[in-house]
Amino acid sequence: MAQYHIVYGQQRLMTVSIFLAAIAKRAKQLDSGSKLAGGIKGDYLVNRHGE
C-alpha cells in the first residue's frame, strides 16, 4: 500500500511540473516584457509578490 502512495505522489508531482512548464513557455511566447514572463528564470517561476 505504501508503494502505491509513493507512485501516486510522483505522478501528481510530474503532472504539476509539466503544467507549470507549459505556463512558463506560453508566458514567454505571449509577452517577454510582461510581469509573469519577467518572473520566469530559466525553467522556474519566481515569486515576485510585493515587487
mmCIF file of the N, C-alpha and C atoms, coordinates in Angstrom:
data_MODEL
# 
_entry.id   MODEL 
# 
loop_
_atom_site.group_PDB 
_atom_site.id 
_atom_site.type_symbol 
_atom_site.label_atom_id 
_atom_site.label_alt_id 
_atom_site.label_comp_id 
_atom_site.label_asym_id 
_atom_site.label_entity_id 
_atom_site.label_seq_id 
_atom_site.pdbx_PDB_ins_code 
_atom_site.Cartn_x 
_atom_site.Cartn_y 
_atom_site.Cartn_z 
_atom_site.occupancy 
_atom_site.B_iso_or_equiv 
_atom_site.pdbx_formal_charge 
_atom_site.auth_seq_id 
_atom_site.auth_comp_id 
_atom_site.auth_asym_id 
_atom_site.auth_atom_id 
_atom_site.pdbx_PDB_model_num 
ATOM 1   N N  . MET A 1 1  ? 0.817  -1.194 0.000   1.00 0.00 ? 1  MET A N  1 
ATOM 2   C CA . MET A 1 1  ? 0.000  0.000  0.000   1.00 0.00 ? 1  MET A CA 1 
ATOM 3   C C  . MET A 1 1  ? 0.864  1.263  0.000   1.00 0.00 ? 1  MET A C  1 
ATOM 4   N N  . ALA A 1 2  ? 1.948  1.269  0.752   1.00 0.00 ? 2  ALA A N  1 
ATOM 5   C CA . ALA A 1 2  ? 2.813  2.455  0.807   1.00 0.00 ? 2  ALA A CA 1 
ATOM 6   C C  . ALA A 1 2  ? 3.436  2.737  -0.554  1.00 0.00 ? 2  ALA A C  1 
ATOM 7   N N  . GLN A 1 3  ? 3.773  1.685  -1.288  1.00 0.00 ? 3  GLN A N  1 
ATOM 8   C CA . GLN A 1 3  ? 4.359  1.873  -2.613  1.00 0.00 ? 3  GLN A CA 1 
ATOM 9   C C  . GLN A 1 3  ? 3.369  2.576  -3.540  1.00 0.00 ? 3  GLN A C  1 
ATOM 10  N N  . TYR A 1 4  ? 2.088  2.265  -3.428  1.00 0.00 ? 4  TYR A N  1 
ATOM 11  C CA . TYR A 1 4  ? 1.057  2.914  -4.246  1.00 0.00 ? 4  TYR A CA 1 
ATOM 12  C C  . TYR A 1 4  ? 1.043  4.419  -3.981  1.00 0.00 ? 4  TYR A C  1 
ATOM 13  N N  . HIS A 1 5  ? 1.120  4.805  -2.720  1.00 0.00 ? 5  HIS A N  1 
ATOM 14  C CA . HIS A 1 5  ? 1.096  6.229  -2.374  1.00 0.00 ? 5  HIS A CA 1 
ATOM 15  C C  . HIS A 1 5  ? 2.311  6.956  -2.929  1.00 0.00 ? 5  HIS A C  1 
ATOM 16  N N  . ILE A 1 6  ? 3.474  6.329  -2.898  1.00 0.00 ? 6  ILE A N  1 
ATOM 17  C CA . ILE A 1 6  ? 4.692  6.949  -3.435  1.00 0.00 ? 6  ILE A CA 1 
ATOM 18  C C  . ILE A 1 6  ? 4.560  7.148  -4.940  1.00 0.00 ? 6  ILE A C  1 
ATOM 19  N N  . VAL A 1 7  ? 4.113  6.127  -5.654  1.00 0.00 ? 7  VAL A N  1 
ATOM 20  C CA . VAL A 1 7  ? 3.956  6.222  -7.106  1.00 0.00 ? 7  VAL A CA 1 
ATOM 21  C C  . VAL A 1 7  ? 2.913  7.277  -7.449  1.00 0.00 ? 7  VAL A C  1 
ATOM 22  N N  . TYR A 1 8  ? 1.795  7.290  -6.739  1.00 0.00 ? 8  TYR A N  1 
ATOM 23  C CA . TYR A 1 8  ? 0.739  8.258  -6.993  1.00 0.00 ? 8  TYR A CA 1 
ATOM 24  C C  . TYR A 1 8  ? 1.254  9.676  -6.755  1.00 0.00 ? 8  TYR A C  1 
ATOM 25  N N  . GLY A 1 9  ? 2.010  9.886  -5.689  1.00 0.00 ? 9  GLY A N  1 
ATOM 26  C CA . GLY A 1 9  ? 2.582  11.199 -5.402  1.00 0.00 ? 9  GLY A CA 1 
ATOM 27  C C  . GLY A 1 9  ? 3.559  11.640 -6.477  1.00 0.00 ? 9  GLY A C  1 
ATOM 28  N N  . GLN A 1 10 ? 4.364  10.718 -6.981  1.00 0.00 ? 10 GLN A N  1 
ATOM 29  C CA . GLN A 1 10 ? 5.314  11.047 -8.045  1.00 0.00 ? 10 GLN A CA 1 
ATOM 30  C C  . GLN A 1 10 ? 4.577  11.425 -9.325  1.00 0.00 ? 10 GLN A C  1 
ATOM 31  N N  . GLN A 1 11 ? 3.494  10.733 -9.635  1.00 0.00 ? 11 GLN A N  1 
ATOM 32  C CA . GLN A 1 11 ? 2.702  11.055 -10.826 1.00 0.00 ? 11 GLN A CA 1 
ATOM 33  C C  . GLN A 1 11 ? 2.080  12.438 -10.703 1.00 0.00 ? 11 GLN A C  1 
ATOM 34  N N  . ARG A 1 12 ? 1.574  12.768 -9.536  1.00 0.00 ? 12 ARG A N  1 
ATOM 35  C CA . ARG A 1 12 ? 0.976  14.094 -9.325  1.00 0.00 ? 12 ARG A CA 1 
ATOM 36  C C  . ARG A 1 12 ? 2.034  15.184 -9.451  1.00 0.00 ? 12 ARG A C  1 
ATOM 37  N N  . LEU A 1 13 ? 3.211  14.956 -8.885  1.00 0.00 ? 13 LEU A N  1 
ATOM 38  C CA . LEU A 1 13 ? 4.293  15.931 -8.971  1.00 0.00 ? 13 LEU A CA 1 
ATOM 39  C C  . LEU A 1 13 ? 4.716  16.139 -10.418 1.00 0.00 ? 13 LEU A C  1 
ATOM 40  N N  . MET A 1 14 ? 4.818  15.066 -11.196 1.00 0.00 ? 14 MET A N  1 
ATOM 41  C CA . MET A 1 14 ? 5.192  15.171 -12.604 1.00 0.00 ? 14 MET A CA 1 
ATOM 42  C C  . MET A 1 14 ? 4.132  15.948 -13.381 1.00 0.00 ? 14 MET A C  1 
ATOM 43  N N  . THR A 1 15 ? 2.863  15.692 -13.103 1.00 0.00 ? 15 THR A N  1 
ATOM 44  C CA . THR A 1 15 ? 1.780  16.404 -13.785 1.00 0.00 ? 15 THR A CA 1 
ATOM 45  C C  . THR A 1 15 ? 1.854  17.897 -13.497 1.00 0.00 ? 15 THR A C  1 
ATOM 46  N N  . VAL A 1 16 ? 2.080  18.262 -12.254 1.00 0.00 ? 16 VAL A N  1 
ATOM 47  C CA . VAL A 1 16 ? 2.184  19.676 -11.876 1.00 0.00 ? 16 VAL A CA 1 
ATOM 48  C C  . VAL A 1 16 ? 3.401  20.309 -12.537 1.00 0.00 ? 16 VAL A C  1 
ATOM 49  N N  . SER A 1 17 ? 4.524  19.601 -12.577 1.00 0.00 ? 17 SER A N  1 
ATOM 50  C CA . SER A 1 17 ? 5.736  20.124 -13.207 1.00 0.00 ? 17 SER A CA 1 
ATOM 51  C C  . SER A 1 17 ? 5.520  20.395 -14.692 1.00 0.00 ? 17 SER A C  1 
ATOM 52  N N  . ILE A 1 18 ? 4.864  19.476 -15.377 1.00 0.00 ? 18 ILE A N  1 
ATOM 53  C CA . ILE A 1 18 ? 4.578  19.648 -16.809 1.00 0.00 ? 18 ILE A CA 1 
ATOM 54  C C  . ILE A 1 18 ? 3.644  20.833 -17.015 1.00 0.00 ? 18 ILE A C  1 
ATOM 55  N N  . PHE A 1 19 ? 2.631  20.957 -16.170 1.00 0.00 ? 19 PHE A N  1 
ATOM 56  C CA . PHE A 1 19 ? 1.674  22.057 -16.272 1.00 0.00 ? 19 PHE A CA 1 
ATOM 57  C C  . PHE A 1 19 ? 2.363  23.409 -16.066 1.00 0.00 ? 19 PHE A C  1 
ATOM 58  N N  . LEU A 1 20 ? 3.221  23.521 -15.054 1.00 0.00 ? 20 LEU A N  1 
ATOM 59  C CA . LEU A 1 20 ? 3.930  24.778 -14.799 1.00 0.00 ? 20 LEU A CA 1 
ATOM 60  C C  . LEU A 1 20 ? 4.914  25.106 -15.919 1.00 0.00 ? 20 LEU A C  1 
ATOM 61  N N  . ALA A 1 21 ? 5.556  24.096 -16.486 1.00 0.00 ? 21 ALA A N  1 
ATOM 62  C CA . ALA A 1 21 ? 6.465  24.332 -17.612 1.00 0.00 ? 21 ALA A CA 1 
ATOM 63  C C  . ALA A 1 21 ? 5.696  24.860 -18.818 1.00 0.00 ? 21 ALA A C  1 
ATOM 64  N N  . ALA A 1 22 ? 4.497  24.338 -19.049 1.00 0.00 ? 22 ALA A N  1 
ATOM 65  C CA . ALA A 1 22 ? 3.676  24.815 -20.166 1.00 0.00 ? 22 ALA A CA 1 
ATOM 66  C C  . ALA A 1 22 ? 3.246  26.262 -19.947 1.00 0.00 ? 22 ALA A C  1 
ATOM 67  N N  . ILE A 1 23 ? 2.892  26.621 -18.718 1.00 0.00 ? 23 ILE A N  1 
ATOM 68  C CA . ILE A 1 23 ? 2.522  28.006 -18.409 1.00 0.00 ? 23 ILE A CA 1 
ATOM 69  C C  . ILE A 1 23 ? 3.711  28.932 -18.645 1.00 0.00 ? 23 ILE A C  1 
ATOM 70  N N  . ALA A 1 24 ? 4.882  28.527 -18.179 1.00 0.00 ? 24 ALA A N  1 
ATOM 71  C CA . ALA A 1 24 ? 6.076  29.353 -18.352 1.00 0.00 ? 24 ALA A CA 1 
ATOM 72  C C  . ALA A 1 24 ? 6.409  29.549 -19.824 1.00 0.00 ? 24 ALA A C  1 
ATOM 73  N N  . LYS A 1 25 ? 6.314  28.479 -20.602 1.00 0.00 ? 25 LYS A N  1 
ATOM 74  C CA . LYS A 1 25 ? 6.613  28.567 -22.031 1.00 0.00 ? 25 LYS A CA 1 
ATOM 75  C C  . LYS A 1 25 ? 5.639  29.502 -22.733 1.00 0.00 ? 25 LYS A C  1 
ATOM 76  N N  . ARG A 1 26 ? 4.359  29.380 -22.410 1.00 0.00 ? 26 ARG A N  1 
ATOM 77  C CA . ARG A 1 26 ? 3.338  30.217 -23.047 1.00 0.00 ? 26 ARG A CA 1 
ATOM 78  C C  . ARG A 1 26 ? 3.499  31.686 -22.649 1.00 0.00 ? 26 ARG A C  1 
ATOM 79  N N  . ALA A 1 27 ? 3.829  31.941 -21.410 1.00 0.00 ? 27 ALA A N  1 
ATOM 80  C CA . ALA A 1 27 ? 4.021  33.320 -20.954 1.00 0.00 ? 27 ALA A CA 1 
ATOM 81  C C  . ALA A 1 27 ? 5.191  33.969 -21.687 1.00 0.00 ? 27 ALA A C  1 
ATOM 82  N N  . LYS A 1 28 ? 6.257  33.211 -21.902 1.00 0.00 ? 28 LYS A N  1 
ATOM 83  C CA . LYS A 1 28 ? 7.410  33.742 -22.641 1.00 0.00 ? 28 LYS A CA 1 
ATOM 84  C C  . LYS A 1 28 ? 7.033  34.042 -24.087 1.00 0.00 ? 28 LYS A C  1 
ATOM 85  N N  . GLN A 1 29 ? 6.195  33.186 -24.692 1.00 0.00 ? 29 GLN A N  1 
ATOM 86  C CA . GLN A 1 29 ? 5.788  33.381 -26.082 1.00 0.00 ? 29 GLN A CA 1 
ATOM 87  C C  . GLN A 1 29 ? 4.881  34.597 -26.234 1.00 0.00 ? 29 GLN A C  1 
ATOM 88  N N  . LEU A 1 30 ? 3.988  34.810 -25.288 1.00 0.00 ? 30 LEU A N  1 
ATOM 89  C CA . LEU A 1 30 ? 2.994  35.876 -25.405 1.00 0.00 ? 30 LEU A CA 1 
ATOM 90  C C  . LEU A 1 30 ? 3.599  37.265 -25.265 1.00 0.00 ? 30 LEU A C  1 
ATOM 91  N N  . ASP A 1 31 ? 4.381  37.465 -24.219 1.00 0.00 ? 31 ASP A N  1 
ATOM 92  C CA . ASP A 1 31 ? 4.898  38.804 -23.965 1.00 0.00 ? 31 ASP A CA 1 
ATOM 93  C C  . ASP A 1 31 ? 6.130  38.706 -23.084 1.00 0.00 ? 31 ASP A C  1 
ATOM 94  N N  . SER A 1 32 ? 7.283  38.877 -23.668 1.00 0.00 ? 32 SER A N  1 
ATOM 95  C CA . SER A 1 32 ? 8.523  38.745 -22.904 1.00 0.00 ? 32 SER A CA 1 
ATOM 96  C C  . SER A 1 32 ? 8.702  39.879 -21.907 1.00 0.00 ? 32 SER A C  1 
ATOM 97  N N  . GLY A 1 33 ? 7.929  40.973 -22.048 1.00 0.00 ? 33 GLY A N  1 
ATOM 98  C CA . GLY A 1 33 ? 8.047  42.090 -21.123 1.00 0.00 ? 33 GLY A CA 1 
ATOM 99  C C  . GLY A 1 33 ? 7.001  42.088 -20.023 1.00 0.00 ? 33 GLY A C  1 
ATOM 100 N N  . SER A 1 34 ? 6.132  41.086 -20.009 1.00 0.00 ? 34 SER A N  1 
ATOM 101 C CA . SER A 1 34 ? 5.074  41.061 -19.002 1.00 0.00 ? 34 SER A CA 1 
ATOM 102 C C  . SER A 1 34 ? 5.636  40.736 -17.628 1.00 0.00 ? 34 SER A C  1 
ATOM 103 N N  . LYS A 1 35 ? 4.842  41.023 -16.608 1.00 0.00 ? 35 LYS A N  1 
ATOM 104 C CA . LYS A 1 35 ? 5.270  40.762 -15.241 1.00 0.00 ? 35 LYS A CA 1 
ATOM 105 C C  . LYS A 1 35 ? 5.479  39.261 -15.010 1.00 0.00 ? 35 LYS A C  1 
ATOM 106 N N  . LEU A 1 36 ? 4.582  38.425 -15.568 1.00 0.00 ? 36 LEU A N  1 
ATOM 107 C CA . LEU A 1 36 ? 4.723  36.983 -15.395 1.00 0.00 ? 36 LEU A CA 1 
ATOM 108 C C  . LEU A 1 36 ? 5.979  36.486 -16.087 1.00 0.00 ? 36 LEU A C  1 
ATOM 109 N N  . ALA A 1 37 ? 6.185  36.891 -17.334 1.00 0.00 ? 37 ALA A N  1 
ATOM 110 C CA . ALA A 1 37 ? 7.369  36.449 -18.066 1.00 0.00 ? 37 ALA A CA 1 
ATOM 111 C C  . ALA A 1 37 ? 8.633  36.965 -17.393 1.00 0.00 ? 37 ALA A C  1 
ATOM 112 N N  . GLY A 1 38 ? 8.573  38.156 -16.804 1.00 0.00 ? 38 GLY A N  1 
ATOM 113 C CA . GLY A 1 38 ? 9.726  38.705 -16.097 1.00 0.00 ? 38 GLY A CA 1 
ATOM 114 C C  . GLY A 1 38 ? 10.070 37.925 -14.846 1.00 0.00 ? 38 GLY A C  1 
ATOM 115 N N  . GLY A 1 39 ? 9.085  37.198 -14.302 1.00 0.00 ? 39 GLY A N  1 
ATOM 116 C CA . GLY A 1 39 ? 9.310  36.398 -13.106 1.00 0.00 ? 39 GLY A CA 1 
ATOM 117 C C  . GLY A 1 39 ? 9.793  34.996 -13.400 1.00 0.00 ? 39 GLY A C  1 
ATOM 118 N N  . ILE A 1 40 ? 9.991  34.683 -14.660 1.00 0.00 ? 40 ILE A N  1 
ATOM 119 C CA . ILE A 1 40 ? 10.443 33.345 -15.041 1.00 0.00 ? 40 ILE A CA 1 
ATOM 120 C C  . ILE A 1 40 ? 11.954 33.373 -15.222 1.00 0.00 ? 40 ILE A C  1 
ATOM 121 N N  . LYS A 1 41 ? 12.646 32.590 -14.447 1.00 0.00 ? 41 LYS A N  1 
ATOM 122 C CA . LYS A 1 41 ? 14.101 32.493 -14.535 1.00 0.00 ? 41 LYS A CA 1 
ATOM 123 C C  . LYS A 1 41 ? 14.446 31.067 -14.949 1.00 0.00 ? 41 LYS A C  1 
ATOM 124 N N  . GLY A 1 42 ? 14.929 30.878 -16.138 1.00 0.00 ? 42 GLY A N  1 
ATOM 125 C CA . GLY A 1 42 ? 15.200 29.532 -16.635 1.00 0.00 ? 42 GLY A CA 1 
ATOM 126 C C  . GLY A 1 42 ? 13.899 28.769 -16.745 1.00 0.00 ? 42 GLY A C  1 
ATOM 127 N N  . ASP A 1 43 ? 13.783 27.668 -16.018 1.00 0.00 ? 43 ASP A N  1 
ATOM 128 C CA . ASP A 1 43 ? 12.563 26.867 -16.023 1.00 0.00 ? 43 ASP A CA 1 
ATOM 129 C C  . ASP A 1 43 ? 11.759 27.054 -14.743 1.00 0.00 ? 43 ASP A C  1 
ATOM 130 N N  . TYR A 1 44 ? 12.084 28.074 -13.953 1.00 0.00 ? 44 TYR A N  1 
ATOM 131 C CA . TYR A 1 44 ? 11.432 28.255 -12.664 1.00 0.00 ? 44 TYR A CA 1 
ATOM 132 C C  . TYR A 1 44 ? 10.548 29.492 -12.666 1.00 0.00 ? 44 TYR A C  1 
ATOM 133 N N  . LEU A 1 45 ? 9.402  29.392 -12.011 1.00 0.00 ? 45 LEU A N  1 
ATOM 134 C CA . LEU A 1 45 ? 8.548  30.550 -11.789 1.00 0.00 ? 45 LEU A CA 1 
ATOM 135 C C  . LEU A 1 45 ? 8.987  31.165 -10.461 1.00 0.00 ? 45 LEU A C  1 
ATOM 136 N N  . VAL A 1 46 ? 9.344  32.427 -10.493 1.00 0.00 ? 46 VAL A N  1 
ATOM 137 C CA . VAL A 1 46 ? 9.847  33.098 -9.304  1.00 0.00 ? 46 VAL A CA 1 
ATOM 138 C C  . VAL A 1 46 ? 8.715  33.889 -8.667  1.00 0.00 ? 46 VAL A C  1 
ATOM 139 N N  . ASN A 1 47 ? 8.579  33.773 -7.364  1.00 0.00 ? 47 ASN A N  1 
ATOM 140 C CA . ASN A 1 47 ? 7.548  34.519 -6.653  1.00 0.00 ? 47 ASN A CA 1 
ATOM 141 C C  . ASN A 1 47 ? 7.959  35.980 -6.579  1.00 0.00 ? 47 ASN A C  1 
ATOM 142 N N  . ARG A 1 48 ? 7.216  36.842 -7.276  1.00 0.00 ? 48 ARG A N  1 
ATOM 143 C CA . ARG A 1 48 ? 7.538  38.265 -7.306  1.00 0.00 ? 48 ARG A CA 1 
ATOM 144 C C  . ARG A 1 48 ? 6.495  39.073 -6.548  1.00 0.00 ? 48 ARG A C  1 
ATOM 145 N N  . HIS A 1 49 ? 5.790  38.449 -5.621  1.00 0.00 ? 49 HIS A N  1 
ATOM 146 C CA . HIS A 1 49 ? 4.750  39.134 -4.858  1.00 0.00 ? 49 HIS A CA 1 
ATOM 147 C C  . HIS A 1 49 ? 5.374  40.274 -4.054  1.00 0.00 ? 49 HIS A C  1 
ATOM 148 N N  . GLY A 1 50 ? 4.771  41.440 -4.149  1.00 0.00 ? 50 GLY A N  1 
ATOM 149 C CA . GLY A 1 50 ? 5.247  42.574 -3.373  1.00 0.00 ? 50 GLY A CA 1 
ATOM 150 C C  . GLY A 1 50 ? 6.242  43.450 -4.098  1.00 0.00 ? 50 GLY A C  1 
ATOM 151 N N  . GLU A 1 51 ? 6.621  43.116 -5.306  1.00 0.00 ? 51 GLU A N  1 
ATOM 152 C CA . GLU A 1 51 ? 7.585  43.941 -6.047  1.00 0.00 ? 51 GLU A CA 1 
ATOM 153 C C  . GLU A 1 51 ? 6.870  44.945 -6.902  1.00 0.00 ? 51 GLU A C  1 
# 
